């Protein structure tokens, strides 16, 4: 049975797409079969991975199209990926993602969903389907505010805070209603270099502190979800 992980923070610039990508790569390294989905109409993750011109996207699948070679891409980093485009902004059926993912329950160990940085029907769609909600959160006020607001959105998912650079004991006190992931993601200037190669830092700079921190985060999360 697959676990669905929604990565969300309604504040922008919080490592959200980087986290979704990095958790996908780390989970593959732990031997898991992983599907990564871009559910953001801005499609930044789709662009960063180099699949912006895919003929079919998550929109067609949510409308009832089956997975095929046109829309289910196996990346060089060994996870499967379904991209997005701006047309997704007009799709509002909040149960559609859960319905689609229920048909894949034995195909993947983990499904990771990158969400928009705002409260809308796409975020609701992800949270309806999710078993776990991962909120990357730094010490910045806008990040903290976004994390608190994200936690208020109704969802039965287990809620996790992923500490990002600068997040410390003062911030921990604000999130006693969520599980703190046992990892701390440092800032790195290597993200842009990795993105230019359509890869994660985990692939480009395997031994970096950044890569190791995301591996720790993925292990902690997979352990919470009973995948070890």
N, C-alpha and C positions, 0 to 999 in steps of 0.2 A: 504494500500500500504506500503510495507516494505521500510526501509531506509538502504542503504548499506554503512557501515563505514569501510574504509581501514585505518589500523594503520601502519604507515611507518616512517622510518628514515634510510637512507642508511648507516649511521654510526652504528656500532655494539655497544652493551652494553648500550642502551638508554632506557631501561624499555619497549621496544616495545611489546614483548610477554606478559610481566606482565601487560601492559596496556590493551591489547586486552582481556586477561582473566578477569581482574578486571572490565572493562567496561561491559563485559558480565554478570558477577555476579551482579553488581550494577543495571543494566538494568532489570534483573529478579526481583530484590528486588522492583523495581518500577512498577512491574506488567506487564512487557513486555515479549512477546514470542520471544526468542533470539536464533539465530543460530550463532555459532562461527566456523570459517573455518581456518585451518592452510594451508597457501599457500606458505610455505617455504620448499624447498626440504630438508633442514637440519632437519626439523620436531622436533625442540626443544619443541615447545608447545605440540605437540602430545606426546612426551616422558614425559614431565612434568605432563601431565594429566593422564598418565598411559595407553595410547591407542596405543602404538607403534606397537603392533602385530595385529592390526585390519586387517581383511581379505581383506577389500576394503577401498579405500581412495578417496580423492578428485580427483585423477588422473582418476580413473574409471568413476567417475561422469562427469568429463569434456569430457571424451570420449563417453558419451552418456548413461551411466548406470543410472537408476532411483534410487531415494532414497529408502532405505530399512533398515531393522534392522541390516544388515551387515555393513552399512556405515553411518547411521544417528543415533548417539548415544545420548541418553538423560542422562546427567550426574547427579551425586548426588547433584550438585549445581543448577539443574533445567534448564540449558540451553542445547540445542542440539549442538552436536559437530561432525565435519567431519575432520578427521586427514589427514596427508600427509606422504610421504616417499620420498626417494632419487630419485625414478623414475620420479618424477615430474619435475626434472631438464631438461628432454629432451622434455617436452611439451611446444609448442611455439604458440599455437593458441590464440591470445590475446582477441578474442571476446567470447571465450568459457564460461568463468565465467558469463559474462553478460547474455548470452543465457540461461544458467542454472538457474540463479537467477530470471530471468523474469518469469519462471514457478512457482516460490514460492511467488509471489507478495502478496498473501493474507494469506499465511501460517505463516509468521513471521512478527513481528513489526520491528525487527532490525536484520540485518545480519552484523557481525563483522568479518573482514578478517585480519589475521596476515600475514605480507608480508616479503620477504627476505630483508636482510640488504645490498642490492646492486641494481643497475639499471639493470633489465633484463626483460624477457618477462612475468614472474610471477608478478612483480611489475606493469608492463604495463597492464596486465590482470585485476588486482585489481583496478587500477585507471580508466580504461574504464568503469568498473561496478559501481564505487563508487559515492554516493551522497555526502559523506563527507570524507575528508582526515584529519586524526588526526596524528600530528607529536609530539611525546614526545621529549622534548628538555631541556637539562640542560645547565649550564653555561660553561661546558667543551668545548674547542675549537673544538674537533672532532665532538661533538654533534651539535654544532652550524653550523659547515661546512656541516654536513650531512643534517641538516634541510633545509639549504639554497639550497643545491643541489636537495633535494627531491621536494621542491616547484617549481623548474624549470622544472620538468617533466610534460609534457602536460597532463592536466586533466580538465574536466569541474566541478569537485567536489568542494564543498565549502571547504576551507582550514582553518584548525585550528591548533594552537600551544598549546600543553599541557605543562605548566611549571613544570619542574622536579627540585628537590633539587638544590639550588644554582642559579636558573634562576631568574634574577632581572630586574630592570629598564634599566640597560645598554643593556641587551639583547633584551628587548621589542622593542627598537628603530630599531632593525634589521629586524623586521617582520611586517611592516606596511601593507604588502600585504596579511596578514592572520588574522583570528579572534583569539584573545587570550581567551582561555577557562578560565572561572572564577573559578579557583581552583589552588592549588599549592601542588604538590605531594612531601612529605618529604622522605628522605632516611629512610629505615628500615632494620634491620638485620633479620626481621621476614619472609622475602621472602623465604629463604632457608628452614626454618622450615615448612612453608606452603607447599612448593613444595615437601618436603619429604612425605607429607600426600596427595599429588595429589589434593591439594585445593588452593584456593586463600586466601590471608591474610584477605579478607573481611569475609570469613567463619571461619577462625581460630582465628582471633583477631578482632572481630566485632567492638569494641569500640575504636580501635587504631586511631591515627591521620592519618595514612596511609589509612586505610579503609574509614574514613570519607572524606578524600580528594578525593578519587576516586568516592565516592557517589556524591560529589559536582560536579566533572567533568562530570559524567554521566548525572546528572540532567541538567547541563548547555548545554551539547551537545544535549540531547533529546529535550530540549526546543527550541534550534536553529532549530532542524529538525521537529518541530511542532508535537511532540508526547505528549505534555501536553496542 
